[in-house]
Amino acid sequence: MIEGILVEGLVYSLMVLGVFITFRILNFPDLTVDGSFPLGAAIMAVMITQGASLWFGLAISFLGGLVAGMVTALIHNKLKVPNLLAGILTMTMLWSINIRVLGNRANLPLLRQTTILTHVRAMATDVMSSVVAVLIFFLAVTLIAKFLVDLFFRTDLGLTMGAMGNNEQMVIATGANPETLKLIGVGLSNALVALSGAFVAQYQGFADVNLGQGIIIAGLASVMIGEFLIRSNRIWILTARAVLGSILYRGIMYLGRYYGYYVNLTPNDLKLITGLLIIVSLVITQMRTSKPKALLVLPGAGGEEAPPAGAARAAATGKGAL
């Protein structure tokens, strides 16, 4: 049971990192995720069934999500469409695109296909079961992705991107182009989301056009749950708690599925539970921010605590805050 929760949490952790980038660092509420997640799954499934290189399929899935995110940013930047509506438009268009990618069908099974996880499970021995092998693989993938995200947000570009999420006018005053920053940030976010979708398709054994339905809510819940675990403004801790939030969220969903019948809960109530988790998270966050400012230690002042949007504020203060 524990191994299953950990594996599922790690599989979706890449998606949570993507949601973290847009919602917490860029302050860009992006609903493209509901379309880019199944896009990554669809591309990977088609590449597998066509006999293409598995790692090449992952790369194409990553690029597909990158393009989807950039389309949202372009709609927002060039057409002056609000970011929320821009994401909805791209998400809606991606549903039809995903159907096309899957060959005009809503579902593509992978049960008899060779996937990356097929090779991973083949590495299992008497000492290490196939579940443990998959767990180690996804742990390695998550750590590599987290390390690269941390590294990116320590660069000048990443720091400027975080500052823009906190104060866009200040970034404009420094001569940076916020449109370019949004293009890169939203594209990177959805690339991670699509990569997560590619792994989920292999883990579940199929790609479905509705695979991303409500995935943005799950991502937000994971991000908010993680924020209660550790309070910090350091980027490596912020990304770590996003990963931990993903695992904890999957654990809560597991408990809801298998023990919810004691309180008359059914699988149909899981979305209700998710929504309530987000509402509770928002209430607690508002209670935290309503505390006297004297109780808060701003980034760069020698402490670790920060008000909400700590990632953006930390980036605004320079590398010393990271």
C-alpha positions as CSV (number, residue, x, y, z in Angstrom):
1,M,0.0,0.0,0.0
2,I,2.7,2.5,1.0
3,E,4.8,1.7,-2.1
4,G,1.7,2.3,-4.3
5,I,1.0,5.7,-2.7
6,L,4.7,6.7,-3.0
7,V,4.8,5.6,-6.7
8,E,1.6,7.4,-7.6
9,G,2.7,10.5,-5.7
10,L,6.0,10.6,-7.5
11,V,4.4,10.0,-10.9
12,Y,2.2,13.1,-10.5
13,S,4.9,15.1,-8.8
14,L,6.2,16.5,-12.1
15,M,2.7,17.8,-12.8
16,V,2.7,19.4,-9.4
17,L,6.0,21.1,-10.0
18,G,4.6,22.5,-13.2
19,V,1.5,23.9,-11.4
20,F,3.8,25.3,-8.7
21,I,5.7,27.3,-11.4
22,T,2.7,29.0,-12.8
23,F,0.6,29.5,-9.7
24,R,3.2,30.3,-7.1
25,I,6.2,31.7,-9.0
26,L,4.6,33.4,-12.0
27,N,1.3,34.2,-10.3
28,F,-0.3,33.0,-13.6
29,P,-3.4,30.9,-13.0
30,D,-3.1,28.5,-15.9
31,L,-5.8,26.0,-16.8
32,T,-3.9,24.6,-19.8
33,V,-2.8,21.8,-17.5
34,D,-6.1,19.9,-18.1
35,G,-5.2,19.8,-21.8
36,S,-1.4,19.4,-21.8
37,F,-1.5,16.5,-19.3
38,P,-3.4,14.2,-21.7
39,L,-1.5,15.7,-24.6
40,G,1.7,14.2,-23.1
41,A,0.0,10.9,-22.5
42,A,-1.4,10.8,-26.0
43,I,1.9,11.6,-27.7
44,M,3.8,9.0,-25.7
45,A,1.1,6.3,-26.3
46,V,1.3,6.9,-30.1
47,M,5.1,6.9,-30.1
48,I,5.0,3.6,-28.2
49,T,2.5,1.9,-30.5
50,Q,4.4,3.1,-33.6
51,G,7.6,1.5,-32.3
52,A,9.6,4.7,-31.8
53,S,12.3,5.1,-29.3
54,L,10.8,5.4,-25.8
55,W,13.2,8.2,-24.7
56,F,12.5,10.0,-27.9
57,G,8.8,9.7,-27.2
58,L,9.4,11.4,-23.8
59,A,11.2,14.2,-25.5
60,I,8.4,14.8,-28.0
61,S,5.9,14.7,-25.1
62,F,7.9,17.3,-23.3
63,L,8.1,19.5,-26.5
64,G,4.3,19.1,-27.0
65,G,3.6,20.5,-23.5
66,L,6.1,23.3,-24.1
67,V,4.3,24.3,-27.3
68,A,0.9,24.1,-25.6
69,G,2.0,26.4,-22.8
70,M,3.6,28.9,-25.2
71,V,0.3,29.0,-27.1
72,T,-1.5,30.1,-23.9
73,A,1.2,32.7,-23.2
74,L,1.0,34.0,-26.8
75,I,-2.8,34.3,-26.6
76,H,-2.4,36.2,-23.3
77,N,0.4,38.4,-24.5
78,K,-0.5,39.3,-28.0
79,L,-4.3,39.2,-27.9
80,K,-4.5,40.7,-24.4
81,V,-6.7,37.9,-23.2
82,P,-6.8,37.4,-19.4
83,N,-4.5,34.6,-18.4
84,L,-7.3,32.5,-16.9
85,L,-9.4,32.7,-20.2
86,A,-6.3,32.1,-22.3
87,G,-5.7,28.8,-20.4
88,I,-9.3,27.8,-20.9
89,L,-9.1,28.5,-24.6
90,T,-6.0,26.4,-25.1
91,M,-7.3,23.6,-22.9
92,T,-10.5,23.5,-25.0
93,M,-8.6,23.4,-28.2
94,L,-6.3,20.7,-26.9
95,W,-9.2,18.3,-26.4
96,S,-9.7,18.1,-30.1
97,I,-6.0,18.0,-30.8
98,N,-5.6,15.1,-28.4
99,I,-8.4,13.2,-30.2
100,R,-6.5,13.7,-33.4
101,V,-3.2,12.6,-31.9
102,L,-4.8,9.4,-30.6
103,G,-6.1,8.7,-34.2
104,N,-9.6,10.0,-33.8
105,R,-10.3,7.8,-30.8
106,A,-10.7,8.7,-27.1
107,N,-8.6,5.9,-25.7
108,L,-5.4,4.0,-26.6
109,P,-4.4,1.0,-24.5
110,L,-0.8,0.1,-23.9
111,L,-1.2,-3.2,-22.1
112,R,0.7,-5.3,-24.6
113,Q,3.2,-2.7,-25.5
114,T,6.8,-2.4,-24.3
115,T,7.2,0.8,-22.3
116,I,10.0,2.3,-20.1
117,L,8.4,0.7,-17.1
118,T,8.5,-2.7,-18.8
119,H,12.3,-2.4,-18.8
120,V,12.3,-1.1,-15.2
121,R,10.1,-4.0,-14.0
122,A,12.4,-6.4,-15.8
123,M,15.3,-5.2,-13.5
124,A,13.4,-6.6,-10.5
125,T,15.3,-9.4,-8.6
126,D,14.6,-11.7,-5.6
127,V,15.8,-8.9,-3.4
128,M,13.9,-6.0,-5.1
129,S,10.3,-6.5,-6.3
130,S,8.9,-4.8,-9.4
131,V,7.0,-2.3,-7.3
132,V,10.2,-1.2,-5.6
133,A,12.0,-1.0,-8.9
134,V,9.4,1.3,-10.3
135,L,9.5,3.3,-7.0
136,I,13.2,3.8,-7.3
137,F,12.9,4.8,-11.0
138,F,10.3,7.4,-10.4
139,L,12.2,8.7,-7.3
140,A,15.3,9.2,-9.5
141,V,13.2,10.9,-12.2
142,T,11.6,13.2,-9.7
143,L,14.9,14.1,-8.1
144,I,16.5,14.9,-11.4
145,A,13.6,17.1,-12.5
146,K,13.6,18.9,-9.1
147,F,17.3,19.5,-9.3
148,L,17.0,21.0,-12.8
149,V,14.1,23.2,-11.7
150,D,16.0,24.4,-8.7
151,L,19.0,25.1,-10.9
152,F,17.0,27.0,-13.4
153,F,15.5,29.3,-10.7
154,R,19.0,30.1,-9.4
155,T,19.9,31.6,-12.8
156,D,19.4,35.3,-13.6
157,L,16.5,34.3,-15.9
158,G,14.8,32.3,-13.2
159,L,15.3,35.0,-10.6
160,T,13.8,37.6,-12.9
161,M,10.9,35.3,-13.6
162,G,10.2,34.9,-9.9
163,A,10.5,38.7,-9.4
164,M,7.9,39.2,-12.1
165,G,5.4,37.0,-10.3
166,N,5.8,39.3,-7.3
167,N,6.0,42.7,-9.1
168,E,5.7,42.9,-12.8
169,Q,6.2,46.7,-13.0
170,M,9.5,46.4,-11.2
171,V,10.8,43.9,-13.7
172,I,9.7,46.1,-16.6
173,A,11.6,49.0,-15.0
174,T,14.8,46.9,-15.1
175,G,14.4,46.4,-18.8
176,A,13.2,42.8,-18.9
177,N,10.4,41.8,-21.2
178,P,7.5,40.2,-19.1
179,E,6.0,38.7,-22.3
180,T,9.1,36.7,-22.9
181,L,9.3,35.6,-19.3
182,K,5.7,34.4,-19.3
183,L,6.3,32.6,-22.6
184,I,9.2,30.7,-21.1
185,G,7.6,30.1,-17.7
186,V,4.2,28.9,-18.9
187,G,5.9,26.8,-21.6
188,L,8.2,25.1,-19.0
189,S,5.3,24.5,-16.7
190,N,3.2,22.7,-19.2
191,A,6.3,20.8,-20.5
192,L,6.7,19.3,-17.1
193,V,2.9,18.6,-17.0
194,A,3.0,16.8,-20.3
195,L,6.1,14.8,-19.2
196,S,4.1,13.7,-16.2
197,G,1.2,12.7,-18.5
198,A,3.6,10.6,-20.5
199,F,4.7,8.6,-17.4
200,V,1.2,8.3,-16.2
201,A,0.1,6.7,-19.5
202,Q,2.8,4.1,-19.1
203,Y,2.1,3.5,-15.4
204,Q,-1.7,3.1,-15.9
205,G,-1.4,1.2,-19.2
206,F,-3.4,3.6,-21.4
207,A,-3.8,7.1,-22.7
208,D,-7.2,8.7,-22.6
209,V,-8.4,12.1,-23.8
210,N,-10.1,12.7,-20.5
211,L,-7.0,11.8,-18.5
212,G,-6.5,15.4,-17.5
213,Q,-10.0,16.1,-16.3
214,G,-9.7,18.0,-13.0
215,I,-5.9,17.5,-12.9
216,I,-5.3,21.2,-12.2
217,I,-7.4,20.9,-9.0
218,A,-5.3,17.9,-7.9
219,G,-2.1,19.9,-8.6
220,L,-3.3,22.9,-6.7
221,A,-4.4,20.8,-3.7
222,S,-0.9,19.1,-3.7
223,V,0.9,22.5,-3.8
224,M,-1.2,23.9,-1.0
225,I,-0.9,20.8,1.2
226,G,2.9,20.9,0.7
227,E,2.9,24.5,1.9
228,F,1.8,23.4,5.4
229,L,4.6,20.9,5.8
230,I,7.5,23.4,5.8
231,R,7.6,27.2,5.7
232,S,10.5,28.6,3.8
233,N,11.5,30.9,1.0
234,R,14.4,28.8,-0.4
235,I,13.6,27.4,-3.8
236,W,14.9,23.9,-3.2
237,I,12.6,23.6,-0.1
238,L,9.7,25.1,-2.1
239,T,10.0,22.4,-4.8
240,A,10.6,19.7,-2.2
241,R,7.4,20.5,-0.4
242,A,5.5,20.4,-3.7
243,V,6.7,16.9,-4.2
244,L,5.9,15.9,-0.7
245,G,2.4,17.5,-1.1
246,S,1.8,15.4,-4.2
247,I,2.6,12.2,-2.2
248,L,0.5,13.3,0.8
249,Y,-2.4,14.2,-1.5
250,R,-2.3,10.8,-3.2
251,G,-2.3,9.2,0.3
252,I,-5.4,11.2,1.3
253,M,-7.1,10.1,-1.9
254,Y,-6.1,6.5,-1.2
255,L,-7.7,6.7,2.3
256,G,-10.8,8.2,0.8
257,R,-11.1,5.4,-1.7
258,Y,-10.5,2.5,0.6
259,Y,-11.8,3.6,4.0
260,G,-14.3,6.2,3.0
261,Y,-17.2,3.7,3.2
262,Y,-17.1,4.0,7.0
263,V,-18.5,7.5,6.6
264,N,-20.6,6.7,3.5
265,L,-18.0,8.2,1.1
266,T,-17.7,6.7,-2.5
267,P,-15.2,7.3,-5.2
268,N,-17.6,9.8,-6.7
269,D,-17.0,12.0,-3.6
270,L,-13.2,12.3,-4.2
271,K,-13.6,15.6,-6.2
272,L,-15.6,16.9,-3.3
273,I,-12.8,16.0,-0.9
274,T,-10.3,17.7,-3.2
275,G,-12.3,20.9,-3.3
276,L,-12.8,21.0,0.4
277,L,-9.0,20.5,0.9
278,I,-8.3,23.5,-1.3
279,I,-10.9,25.6,0.6
280,V,-9.4,24.7,3.9
281,S,-6.0,25.4,2.6
282,L,-7.1,28.9,1.4
283,V,-8.7,29.6,4.8
284,I,-5.6,28.6,6.7
285,T,-3.4,30.7,4.3
286,Q,-5.6,33.7,4.9
287,M,-5.4,33.2,8.6
288,R,-1.6,33.1,8.4
289,T,-1.3,36.3,6.3
290,S,-3.6,38.1,8.7
291,K,-1.1,37.8,11.5
292,P,0.8,41.0,12.5
293,K,3.7,41.7,10.2
294,A,6.0,41.7,13.2
295,L,5.6,37.9,13.4
296,L,6.8,37.5,9.8
297,V,10.4,37.4,8.7
298,L,10.8,38.7,5.2
299,P,13.2,37.0,2.8
300,G,16.7,38.4,3.0
301,A,16.2,39.5,6.6
302,G,18.1,36.5,8.0
303,G,15.1,34.2,8.5
304,E,13.3,31.5,6.7
305,E,9.6,32.4,7.0
306,A,7.9,34.5,4.3
307,P,4.3,35.6,3.4
308,P,2.5,33.6,0.7
309,A,4.1,33.7,-2.7
310,G,7.3,33.2,-0.9
311,A,8.9,31.8,-4.1
312,A,8.3,35.1,-6.0
313,R,9.5,37.2,-3.1
314,A,12.6,35.1,-2.6
315,A,13.4,35.4,-6.3
316,A,12.9,39.2,-6.1
317,T,15.5,39.5,-3.3
318,G,18.3,37.8,-5.3
319,K,20.3,34.7,-5.0
320,G,20.9,35.2,-1.3
321,A,17.2,34.3,-0.7
322,L,17.6,31.0,-2.4
